[in-house]
């Protein structure tokens, strides 16, 4: 699938690192580094603008290494980029650790996954079909 992209950053375009990869790394488009204090959040620009076809979304997800090693994650994970959005892709990072973390220009800060989606049309109903699970939720199916 081809997707139009504008790159106003000094970074290379996102790419799949392996043939089986679902996500591509997004990099910070910054003039200079900044420090993300514990529990601080910040919108980090990527310098990327995309034109997705209808029926697709882009999901911004955390990088597992940043989350595990440094407690840095994407606050609204996954962030959704709709097919009709034409603004810059931004990543809301949050530092959930007790240590400040420096974000440098060109740093890999998140992953981008392109996914197909459907839109639903609601049908009002007085009754829903029974299921094995029923109304059980929040741990009702076991540990």
C-alpha positions, 0 to 999 in steps of 0.5 A: 500500500502506498501512502503519501507523506511529507517529511519536514524533519531532518530525519529519514522516513519511518521504515520497517526494521524487519520483514515481520515488523508491524510498526515503524519507529517515529523520531523526535523532530527537535532543534535541541534536546529537552528533559522530561521530568518524572511524571511530566508529559510533553507533545513531541513533534515528528515533522511528518504529515501523512495522507491515509486512504479512507478505511485506514488509521495510523496508531501511535504506540510506545516503544517497548525498550523505552517503556521497560528501561526508562518508564517513557511511554505514549500517554494516550496509547494507542494514539489514533491518526484518522485518515482525514487528518493532515496535520503533523504527527505528534507524540504525547510522551510521559515519564512514569519513572522517578528519574528525568530522561533526556529526549534528543533530536532524532531519538526514536520515541514511538512506533507507528502502525497502519491498520484497517478499520470499519465504521459501524451503523448502530441498530437500536435494540431492546434485547441483545443475544445471550452469550456464554460470558454475559455481562461479566467483565473486569477479570470475570473470566479468570486470573 
